Amino acid sequence: MKRREKVVGVLGGMGPEATSDFFLKVIRATPATTDQEHLQILINNNPKIFDRTAAVFGRGPSPLQMLIESARLLEAAGADFIAIPCVTAHYFHGPLQKEIKIPVLHIAEETINYLARKYPEVKTVGVLATTGTLKANIFEIFCAKFKIAVIKPTEEIQTSKVGEAIFGCEGIKTKGPCDASRKLMREAAQTLIDRGAQAIIAGCTEVPLVLKDGDLSVPVLDTLSILAESTVAFAMSEIGGAK
């Protein structure tokens, strides 16, 4: 089968800093020693896409059509496949994939496959994510495949620590990563560890900006880094080959 590098399409802007972080992680994950050995990457940074969490809860308009339009721009520009550095957006992965011809990697699938491969002893995982991602059970379907139990923050912890760290006045989306958001996210993670989590999934693409592997007593899975590694592997695989 003919080999050539695939052109990467990044459907980003949700949020912009996570997209920037993902781009850098793809670069760092690429086995390149010269500029020419890096991948061709097309980024559609569209922060105007409607709020995903609000849509999941029925409190805002669906972002699906905007996701489709953004994906079609990447497809028309020559992307061979798409990666989305936003976990909650994957609630719309199925209907989005049906509307475009090129593959869309699934961040939760890639993350849980990585977890099962790298940490086969882990049977209970904690998830730190937006309330929309938690409600949508984005990780559960893939965890079930490996019989991995999922622990989520309590409603109080989700609001006072996770939500505040991401969306609050000192939050990542408001002011960027800071000591306050780091402290809140670590405290939230510890509550999951105390309840039996053997690993923590950074289930929102803002979380790895303030919580990294090594910060806790259990592994922290950076969904952005895992998606970046999968993106590089897929881009360098055989044309038409499976993930």
C-alpha positions in Angstrom: 0.0 0.0 0.0 1.3 3.5 -0.9 2.6 5.5 2.0 2.5 9.3 2.4 1.9 11.5 5.4 -1.7 12.5 5.9 -2.6 16.1 6.2 -3.9 16.8 9.7 -7.0 18.9 10.2 -7.6 20.4 13.7 -11.1 21.5 14.5 -10.2 23.9 17.3 -11.1 27.0 19.2 -12.9 25.2 22.0 -11.0 26.9 23.7 -8.2 28.6 21.9 -5.6 27.9 24.5 -6.3 24.2 24.5 -6.0 24.3 20.7 -2.6 26.0 20.9 -1.5 23.5 23.5 -2.6 20.6 21.3 -0.7 22.1 18.3 2.5 22.2 20.3 2.0 18.7 21.6 1.6 17.4 18.0 4.9 19.1 17.1 6.7 17.6 20.1 5.2 14.1 19.4 6.4 14.1 15.8 9.7 12.2 15.2 11.3 15.1 13.2 14.8 16.4 13.1 14.2 19.1 10.4 11.3 21.4 9.6 10.6 19.4 6.5 10.0 16.2 8.6 7.1 17.8 10.5 3.5 17.2 9.5 1.3 19.5 7.5 -1.4 20.7 9.8 -4.5 22.8 9.0 -6.1 24.5 12.0 -9.6 25.9 12.0 -9.6 27.8 15.3 -13.3 28.7 15.6 -14.1 30.0 19.1 -17.5 31.1 17.8 -18.9 27.5 18.1 -21.8 27.5 20.5 -21.1 26.3 24.0 -21.0 22.5 24.1 -22.0 22.0 27.8 -25.0 24.3 27.5 -26.2 22.3 24.5 -25.8 19.0 26.3 -28.0 20.3 29.1 -30.5 21.7 26.6 -29.8 25.3 27.8 -28.3 26.6 24.6 -28.2 26.0 20.8 -26.6 22.9 19.4 -23.1 23.5 18.0 -23.5 20.6 15.6 -24.0 22.6 12.4 -21.1 24.9 13.3 -18.9 21.8 13.9 -20.0 20.4 10.6 -19.2 23.6 8.7 -15.8 23.9 10.4 -15.0 20.3 9.5 -16.1 20.8 5.9 -13.7 23.7 5.6 -10.8 21.5 6.8 -12.0 18.8 4.4 -12.2 21.2 1.5 -8.7 22.6 2.4 -7.2 19.2 2.0 -7.2 17.6 5.4 -7.1 13.8 5.3 -8.6 13.4 8.8 -9.6 15.6 11.8 -8.7 15.8 15.5 -10.8 17.9 17.9 -9.0 19.2 21.0 -12.2 19.6 23.0 -13.7 16.6 24.9 -17.3 17.8 25.3 -17.5 18.4 21.5 -17.2 14.6 21.1 -20.8 14.3 22.4 -21.6 15.3 18.7 -18.9 13.0 17.2 -21.4 10.5 15.7 -23.6 12.9 13.8 -20.5 15.0 12.8 -18.8 12.0 11.3 -21.8 11.1 9.3 -21.7 14.5 7.6 -18.1 14.4 6.4 -16.1 12.0 4.4 -12.8 12.0 6.2 -12.2 10.2 9.6 -12.6 12.1 12.9 -10.5 10.7 15.7 -12.3 10.2 19.0 -10.4 11.6 22.0 -12.1 9.4 24.5 -11.5 6.2 22.5 -7.8 7.1 22.1 -7.5 7.9 25.8 -9.1 4.7 27.1 -7.2 2.5 24.6 -4.0 4.2 25.9 -5.0 3.6 29.5 -5.7 -0.1 28.9 -2.4 -0.5 27.0 -0.2 1.5 29.4 -1.9 0.7 32.8 -3.7 -2.6 32.4 -3.8 -2.9 36.2 -6.1 0.1 36.5 -9.7 -0.9 37.0 -11.1 2.3 38.4 -10.5 5.7 36.9 -11.5 9.2 38.0 -12.6 11.8 35.4 -12.2 15.5 35.8 -14.2 17.3 33.1 -16.9 19.8 32.3 -20.3 19.0 33.6 -21.4 18.5 30.0 -18.8 15.8 29.4 -19.8 14.0 32.7 -23.5 14.1 31.8 -22.8 12.8 28.3 -20.8 9.8 29.6 -18.3 10.4 26.9 -15.7 8.1 28.4 -18.0 5.4 29.8 -18.7 3.5 26.6 -15.0 3.0 26.0 -14.3 2.1 29.7 -17.0 -0.5 29.6 -15.1 -2.3 26.8 -12.2 -2.9 29.3 -14.4 -3.3 32.4 -13.0 -0.1 33.9 -15.2 1.6 36.5 -15.6 5.4 36.3 -15.7 7.7 39.3 -17.0 11.3 38.9 -16.8 14.3 41.3 -19.7 14.8 43.6 -22.0 17.7 42.6 -20.5 19.9 45.2 -16.9 19.2 44.2 -17.8 19.6 40.5 -19.3 23.0 41.1 -16.9 24.5 43.7 -13.6 23.1 42.4 -13.7 21.7 38.9 -16.2 24.2 37.5 -14.5 27.0 39.3 -11.1 26.0 38.0 -12.3 25.9 34.4 -14.9 28.7 34.2 -14.6 30.8 37.4 -13.3 34.3 37.8 -9.9 32.8 38.3 -10.5 30.0 35.9 -8.5 28.7 33.0 -11.0 29.9 30.3 -11.2 33.3 32.1 -7.6 34.1 33.0 -5.6 31.2 31.8 -3.7 28.7 34.0 -2.9 30.1 37.5 -2.1 28.9 41.0 -5.7 29.2 42.0 -7.0 26.9 39.3 -4.1 24.4 39.9 -5.0 24.2 43.5 -8.7 23.6 42.9 -8.0 20.9 40.3 -5.6 19.1 42.5 -8.1 19.2 45.4 -10.8 17.8 43.1 -8.5 15.0 41.9 -7.6 14.0 45.4 -11.3 13.5 46.3 -11.5 11.0 43.4 -8.3 9.2 44.6 -9.8 9.1 48.1 -12.8 7.3 46.7 -10.7 4.7 44.9 -9.5 6.1 41.6 -6.3 4.4 40.4 -5.7 7.0 37.7 -7.1 10.4 36.8 -8.3 11.3 33.3 -7.9 15.0 32.5 -11.2 14.8 30.7 -11.4 18.5 29.6 -8.7 19.8 27.4 -8.2 22.7 29.8 -7.3 20.4 32.7 -3.8 19.4 31.4 -2.9 23.1 31.5 -3.0 22.9 35.4 -2.8 19.2 36.2 0.0 17.0 34.9 1.3 13.5 35.4 3.5 13.5 38.5 1.3 16.0 40.4 -0.7 13.2 42.1 -0.1 9.9 43.7 -1.7 8.1 40.7 -1.1 8.6 37.0 -2.7 11.6 35.3 -3.8 10.9 31.7 -3.5 14.0 29.5 -6.1 13.6 26.9 -4.5 16.3 24.7 -1.1 14.5 24.7 -2.7 11.2 24.0 -4.8 12.7 21.1 -1.6 14.4 19.8 0.3 11.1 19.8 -2.6 9.3 18.1 -2.8 12.1 15.5 0.9 11.7 14.7 0.6 7.9 14.4 -2.5 8.2 12.2 -0.9 10.8 10.0 2.2 8.7 9.4 0.3 5.4 8.9 -0.7 3.9 5.6 -3.2 5.7 3.5 -6.5 3.9 4.1 -5.1 2.0 7.0 -7.0 1.5 10.2 -6.3 3.5 13.4 
